[in-house]
Amino acid sequence: MLRFPILRFIASVYVSFLISASVDSAVAQECANPEAGCPTEEDPNCPSRPHIIRCAGKYLDTNQNRLLERIELENAIDGLSFFSRGILKVIGSVDKIMAKCDFDGDGAISIEKDMPATEETCLATCFKKRAFKGAFFPDCDL
């Protein structure tokens, strides 16, 4: 009985990957200035990085200090099913995530400092953003 939701999750990640691979790159680009009239609705095939950051702040930053600390990330990953943890390995282990996202190396990923400084390395692809969102906060609509 547990297999079906897991298989459904794997299939949805795979199908999303296939769909996003065929989407025109202009559609997948993030809006640099939402106030200038850019669409604000999130593309389910490629959630924006700001959207992922807002959702991570709400669902993973358990002490609400605007830092995703190593222990919070470890606890979030430990709370996933075995299969979901396996899929999340696409993003990497806690050590790899921290290396890619914790720019200043202080053991916590800061929304204000680290996230802007790691745009090229941390959650840089649609596939990784989709996998991260699907694993931790699939229904987040912030």
C-alpha positions in Angstrom: 0.0 0.0 0.0 2.9 2.4 0.7 4.4 1.7 -2.7 1.7 3.5 -4.7 2.2 7.0 -3.3 5.9 6.6 -3.6 5.6 5.4 -7.2 3.2 8.2 -7.9 5.7 10.7 -6.5 8.5 9.2 -8.6 6.4 9.3 -11.7 5.3 12.9 -11.2 9.0 14.0 -10.7 10.0 12.1 -13.9 7.1 13.4 -15.9 7.7 17.0 -14.7 11.3 16.6 -15.7 10.4 15.4 -19.2 7.8 18.2 -19.6 10.2 20.9 -18.4 12.9 19.7 -20.8 10.6 20.5 -23.7 9.4 23.9 -22.4 10.8 26.9 -24.2 13.5 28.5 -22.0 11.9 31.9 -22.1 8.9 30.4 -20.3 11.0 29.0 -17.6 12.9 32.2 -16.8 12.2 33.9 -13.5 10.6 37.3 -13.3 13.3 39.8 -12.3 10.8 42.5 -11.3 7.3 41.2 -10.4 6.1 44.8 -9.9 6.7 45.5 -13.6 3.8 43.2 -14.6 5.5 39.8 -14.8 3.2 36.9 -14.0 3.2 36.0 -10.3 1.7 32.5 -10.6 4.3 29.8 -10.1 5.1 27.4 -13.0 4.7 24.0 -11.4 7.4 22.6 -13.8 9.9 25.2 -12.7 9.1 26.9 -9.4 11.0 30.2 -8.9 13.9 30.3 -6.5 12.2 33.1 -4.4 9.2 30.8 -4.1 11.3 27.9 -2.9 13.1 30.2 -0.4 9.8 31.5 1.0 8.4 28.0 1.3 11.6 26.7 3.0 11.4 29.6 5.4 7.8 28.7 6.4 8.1 24.9 6.4 11.8 24.1 7.3 13.0 27.0 9.4 11.4 25.6 12.6 12.8 28.3 14.9 11.8 31.1 12.5 15.2 32.9 12.7 15.4 33.2 8.9 18.3 30.7 8.8 18.0 27.2 7.6 20.4 25.6 10.1 22.1 22.2 9.4 20.0 20.5 12.2 16.8 21.8 10.7 17.8 20.5 7.3 18.8 17.1 8.8 15.6 16.9 10.7 13.5 17.7 7.6 15.4 15.0 5.6 15.1 12.5 8.4 11.3 13.0 8.3 11.1 11.9 4.7 10.3 8.4 3.6 13.2 6.2 2.4 12.2 6.6 -1.2 11.8 10.4 -1.0 15.3 10.6 0.6 16.6 8.6 -2.3 15.1 11.0 -4.8 16.4 13.9 -2.9 19.9 12.7 -3.4 19.6 14.4 -6.8 20.1 17.6 -4.8 22.7 16.0 -2.5 23.4 15.1 1.0 23.2 17.6 3.8 27.0 18.2 3.4 26.6 18.9 -0.3 23.5 21.1 0.2 25.4 23.1 2.8 28.5 23.4 0.6 26.4 24.7 -2.3 24.1 26.9 -0.3 25.9 28.1 2.8 28.1 30.8 1.1 29.8 32.0 4.3 30.3 28.5 5.8 28.7 29.3 9.2 26.6 26.2 9.3 23.3 27.9 8.4 21.8 29.0 5.1 20.7 32.7 5.5 17.8 34.0 3.4 19.4 37.5 3.2 23.1 36.6 2.7 23.6 33.1 1.5 20.8 32.6 -0.9 21.6 35.7 -3.1 25.3 34.7 -3.1 24.6 31.1 -4.3 22.2 31.6 -7.2 24.6 29.7 -9.5 25.1 26.7 -7.2 22.1 26.3 -4.8 18.9 25.1 -6.3 20.0 26.4 -9.7 18.0 24.1 -12.0 14.3 23.5 -12.4 14.7 19.8 -11.7 16.4 20.5 -8.3 13.9 23.2 -7.3 11.0 20.9 -8.3 12.5 17.9 -6.4 13.1 20.1 -3.3 9.6 21.5 -3.3 8.1 18.0 -4.0 9.9 16.5 -1.1 9.4 19.1 1.6 6.4 21.3 0.8 4.5 20.1 -2.3 1.4 22.2 -1.5 3.2 25.5 -0.6 1.7 28.4 -2.5 3.4 31.3 -1.0 
